[in-house]
Amino acid sequence: MELEHLFNGSALNAVDAKGRLSVPAFIRSVIERRSDAKAIVLGPQEADPCLTAYDRNYARILYAENERRRLNEEAQDPQAHFQRARRVFGVTEEVPYDTSGRIILPPMMRRKGGIEDLALFVGTGGTFEIWNPRRALESGDGQLRDLAAWRLEEKGVAP
């Protein structure tokens, strides 16, 4: 499956006490081009303390990638495949968004991503990430730190 539409850009949005959050237009437009479902799939990101998210159809790409990695790792660490499969497919939640583009972040996903009152959306091509911007400020990735600082400053929020 080749991806025609990719997630590019970033945005910082407020999260209310009930976990309601607006999904930025740049995310919704890609989801709606790639899938009939107005929903995003959320899960923990593999390497960083944030969430990764994508449209329902992207799961096929994740399955193919997981199988490729399983075949490469099978002899060295057979458990790695099952741990990754559980993270990629088991520890996920599909969340629909309403006509105004709002979702309710499930409590488990809020906890996994450390999402509090703000959510930083970051396009990463085939998927996008959702960060607590304060965690992003502590990242080892200088570009992500700068992006988080800029988005916080733009909204007039102290880090």
C-alpha positions as CSV (number, residue, x, y, z in Angstrom):
1,M,0.0,0.0,0.0
2,E,1.5,3.3,-1.1
3,L,0.5,6.4,0.8
4,E,-0.6,9.3,-1.4
5,H,-1.4,11.6,1.5
6,L,1.0,12.3,4.4
7,F,0.7,14.1,7.7
8,N,2.7,17.3,7.5
9,G,2.6,20.1,10.0
10,S,2.0,20.7,13.7
11,A,-0.5,22.3,16.1
12,L,-1.0,22.9,19.8
13,N,-4.6,22.4,21.1
14,A,-6.2,22.5,24.5
15,V,-7.5,19.4,26.3
16,D,-10.4,20.0,28.7
17,A,-10.9,18.1,32.0
18,K,-13.0,15.4,30.3
19,G,-10.3,14.8,27.7
20,R,-12.1,16.6,24.8
21,L,-9.7,17.8,22.2
22,S,-9.9,19.3,18.7
23,V,-8.1,17.3,16.0
24,P,-6.3,19.9,13.7
25,A,-7.7,20.3,10.2
26,F,-4.3,19.2,8.7
27,I,-4.8,15.8,10.4
28,R,-8.5,15.4,9.6
29,S,-8.0,16.2,5.9
30,V,-5.5,13.4,5.5
31,I,-7.6,10.9,7.5
32,E,-10.6,11.7,5.3
33,R,-8.6,11.2,2.1
34,R,-7.1,7.9,3.4
35,S,-10.2,6.3,5.1
36,D,-14.0,6.4,5.0
37,A,-14.0,6.3,8.9
38,K,-13.9,9.7,10.6
39,A,-11.7,8.2,13.4
40,I,-8.1,7.9,14.5
41,V,-6.3,5.0,16.0
42,L,-4.2,5.9,19.0
43,G,-1.4,3.9,20.6
44,P,1.9,4.4,22.5
45,Q,4.8,5.4,20.3
46,E,7.6,2.8,20.3
47,A,10.6,5.0,21.2
48,D,9.3,8.2,22.7
49,P,6.9,9.1,25.6
50,C,4.1,10.2,23.3
51,L,1.2,8.7,21.4
52,T,1.3,7.7,17.8
53,A,-1.9,8.0,15.7
54,Y,-3.1,7.1,12.2
55,D,-6.2,6.3,10.2
56,R,-7.9,2.9,10.3
57,N,-6.4,1.8,6.9
58,Y,-2.9,2.4,8.0
59,A,-3.0,-0.7,10.3
60,R,-2.3,-2.8,7.1
61,I,1.0,-1.1,6.7
62,L,1.8,-1.6,10.4
63,Y,1.0,-5.3,10.0
64,A,3.3,-5.7,7.0
65,E,6.1,-3.9,8.8
66,N,5.6,-6.0,11.9
67,E,5.9,-9.2,9.8
68,R,9.0,-7.9,8.1
69,R,10.6,-7.2,11.4
70,R,9.5,-10.6,12.8
71,L,11.2,-12.4,10.0
72,N,14.4,-10.5,10.5
73,E,14.4,-11.0,14.3
74,E,12.9,-14.5,14.6
75,A,16.1,-16.3,15.4
76,Q,17.5,-13.7,17.8
77,D,14.5,-12.7,19.8
78,P,11.1,-14.4,19.1
79,Q,9.5,-12.5,22.0
80,A,10.2,-9.2,20.4
81,H,7.6,-9.9,17.7
82,F,4.8,-10.6,20.2
83,Q,5.7,-7.6,22.4
84,R,5.6,-5.3,19.4
85,A,2.4,-6.9,18.1
86,R,0.7,-6.3,21.4
87,R,1.8,-2.7,21.5
88,V,0.9,-2.0,17.9
89,F,-2.5,-3.8,17.8
90,G,-3.5,-4.5,21.4
91,V,-2.6,-1.3,23.2
92,T,-4.6,0.9,20.8
93,E,-7.9,2.6,20.8
94,E,-10.0,3.8,17.9
95,V,-11.6,7.2,18.6
96,P,-14.2,8.7,16.3
97,Y,-14.3,12.5,15.9
98,D,-17.5,14.5,15.6
99,T,-18.5,17.0,12.9
100,S,-16.5,19.8,14.5
101,G,-13.4,17.5,14.7
102,R,-13.4,16.8,18.4
103,I,-12.4,13.6,20.0
104,I,-12.4,12.4,23.6
105,L,-9.0,11.0,24.5
106,P,-9.5,7.7,26.3
107,P,-8.1,7.7,29.9
108,M,-5.5,5.0,29.1
109,M,-4.2,6.9,26.1
110,R,-4.0,10.1,28.2
111,R,-2.0,8.2,30.7
112,K,0.2,6.5,28.1
113,G,1.0,9.8,26.4
114,G,1.1,11.9,29.6
115,I,-1.4,14.3,28.0
116,E,-2.7,16.9,30.4
117,D,-4.1,20.3,29.5
118,L,-2.4,20.7,26.1
119,A,-1.7,18.3,23.1
120,L,1.0,19.0,20.5
121,F,0.2,17.3,17.2
122,V,3.2,16.6,15.0
123,G,3.0,15.1,11.5
124,T,5.5,12.3,10.9
125,G,4.5,11.3,7.3
126,G,2.5,8.1,7.5
127,T,1.4,8.7,11.1
128,F,1.3,11.6,13.5
129,E,2.3,12.0,17.1
130,I,0.5,13.6,20.0
131,W,2.8,15.0,22.7
132,N,2.4,16.6,26.0
133,P,4.3,19.8,24.9
134,R,6.2,19.9,28.2
135,R,7.5,16.4,27.6
136,A,8.5,17.5,24.1
137,L,10.5,20.3,25.6
138,E,12.6,17.6,27.4
139,S,13.1,15.5,24.3
140,G,16.6,14.6,23.0
141,D,15.4,15.9,19.6
142,G,16.3,19.6,19.2
143,Q,13.9,20.2,16.4
144,L,11.0,18.8,18.5
145,R,12.1,20.9,21.5
146,D,12.1,24.0,19.3
147,L,8.7,23.2,17.8
148,A,7.2,22.7,21.2
149,A,8.7,26.0,22.5
150,W,7.5,27.9,19.5
151,R,3.9,26.5,19.7
152,L,3.7,27.2,23.4
153,E,5.0,30.8,22.9
154,E,2.6,31.3,19.9
155,K,-0.3,30.4,22.2
156,G,1.0,32.5,25.1
157,V,1.5,29.5,27.3
158,A,4.5,29.3,29.7
159,P,6.4,26.0,29.5
